[in-house]
Amino acid sequence: MIATIIVAVAACHNTNRRGADDSIEQAQTVNDTSAMVSEQDADFAVKAADASLAEIELGKLARETASDQRLKDFAQQMATDHQKVNDKLRSIATSFNITLPPVISEQRVGEQRKLRDKTGDAFEEEYIDIMVKDHDQIVSLFEDAVSDVRNVELQAFAAETLPMLKRHFEEAKILRDSISPLDTTTIQRVMP
């Protein structure tokens, strides 16, 4: 009986927790019983939504904090483009009873906290490094979805969105290289 009470209290605690730390897990748990697509397809939708929510939030933060106008413009583009992506995904998700996370995951919250603690050049370098890393991961997620997702609408969504994500990835790498150019003094010292 005590074990049952402990399990019940833990279950209530987990369902009543409202926060980003388990937003992906909560959405996946609901999708396991209610989504009208395969678990793999629902997981793609959840992860894609989380990634886009993060890009929107980080874009807003960079727009407010960065001083480099190129970075501010890039951040605005990230927020705008990923809002459109999330709107389209939300429409598809509604059609197939897929629950998407309402807030970013704990991993994404951690990135955001780490970034909020920085200012100036350190902020700009960290933001663009996150953009390169995140877009590398999201491009892989969408490439896999194009070939692995079974739902025709989600697969089309992934295929239509992928070129934009690849463009973001390339733009982020170019910005990163212009903000933190390779230190050639070390190379010059090594070479005769």
N, C-alpha and C positions, 0 to 999 in steps of 0.2 A: 504494500500500500504506500509506503514512504517513497519507494522508487517511482511509482505512478505519479505521485504528487510532484516529485522533483522534475520528472519528464514534462508534466503539464505546465509547471511554472516556467521551465526553460522554453517550451514551445510558445507560451504566451509572451514571454520576454522577447523572443526572437521575432514574433509577428508584430508586436507593438513597437519595436524599435523603429524609429523613423530617422533614417540617415542614409548617407551615401555608401557606408561601408559594405552593405550587402544588397545594393540595388539590383545588381546583375543576378545574383542568386535568387532574389525574390521574384524577379521577372521570369527567370528560367523555371522556378518551381511552379508558378502559375501556368506557364506555357506547357509544362509536362502534362497537365490535365485538361487544358482548355483550347490550346492552339489547334487550328485546323490545317497544320502543316507538320512535316517531320520535325523531330527534336533538333536535328542538325540545321534545318532551315530556320527554325525559331531562334536557335543560338546565334546564327549569323545575324539575324535582325537585331537581337539584343546587343551584341558586340558592336555592330555598326552604329546603332543609336548611341551607345556609350561613347564611342570614339567621336562622333559628331557633336554630342553635347559638350565634350571636353574641348573640342576645337572652338566652339562658340564661346565658352567661358574664358578660355585662355586668350582668344582673340580680343574679347572685351577688355580683359586685364592689360594686355599688351597695348591696345589702343590708348588706354588711359595712362600707362606708365612709361612706355618707350619714348625716347626723344628723337630717334632716327625716323625721319618721315617715311623712308622706304619700309621700315618695319611696321610703322603705324598703318600704312596703306595695305601691307600684306595681312596684318592682323584683322583689319576691317574686311578684307576679302575672305579670309578664313571664316569669320563670324557669319558673313552674308551667305557664302556658298554652302557652309555646313548647316545653316538654318534651312536652306532650300532642300538639302539632302534629307534632313530630319523630317521636314514637312511631307516630302514624298514618301519616305519610309513609314511614317505614321499613318498615312492614308492606306498604304498596302497592308500594314499591320492590322488596322481596323477591319479591313475586308476579310482577314483570315483569323481574327480573334487572337492575335499575337500581342502579348503584353510587353511593352518596352519600358526600360527603366526611366523613372521620372527625373532622376538626378544622376550625376556622374558617380562612378564607382570609387571605392576607397583608393585604389591605385591612382586614379586621376585626381582625387582630392589631394593626395600626397604630392603630386607634381605641382598642383596649384599652390599649396602651402609653401612648398620649397621656393617657388617662383615669387610669391608675394613678399618673401623675406629679402629679396634682392632689389637693388636699384642701379641706375646708370648702366654702364657697360656690362656689368655682371648680370643684370636682368636681361639685357638684350641678347647676350651670348647664350644664356640659359634658355630663354624663350625659343630662339631659333634652333638650338640643339634639340629641344623637345619636339619642335615642329618636324625636323628631319627624321628623328627616331619614330615619332608617332605616324607620320605619313608613310614611312617604310613599312611599318606594321599594318597600317590600314590598307595599303596597296596590296600587300600579300593576302590579307583577309578577303578583299574583294576579288582578287585573281582566283583564289580558291573557290569563292562562291560562284563565279562565272561557270566553272566546270563541275562543281559538286552539288550546288543547290538544286533541288528537284522542283520546287515551285516556280512555275514559268514567270510569274510577275516579279518575284524576288530575284530570279536569275536575270531578267531583263533590267531591273533596277541596278543590279551590280554591274552589268555590262555597260549601261548608260553612264554610270557614275565613275567608273574606273578611269577614263581619260582625264577627267577633272582632277582626280586624286593624284594621278601620275604627274600632272602639270604642277600641282601644289608641291609635290615632293621635289621636283626639279627646281622650282622657284625658291623653295626653302634652302636647298643646297647652295644655290647661287648666292642667296642672301647671307647664309652662314659664311661662305668663303669671302664675301666682301666685308663682312663685319669682323671676322677673325681670320685675316689672311695668313697663309703659311709663313712662318718666320724663315726667310731665306738666308739670314746671316749664318745659321748653323750649317746649312748646305754649302755656302760659299767657303766657310772655314775648312770643311772636309775636302772639298774639291780643290785641286791645284790651280 
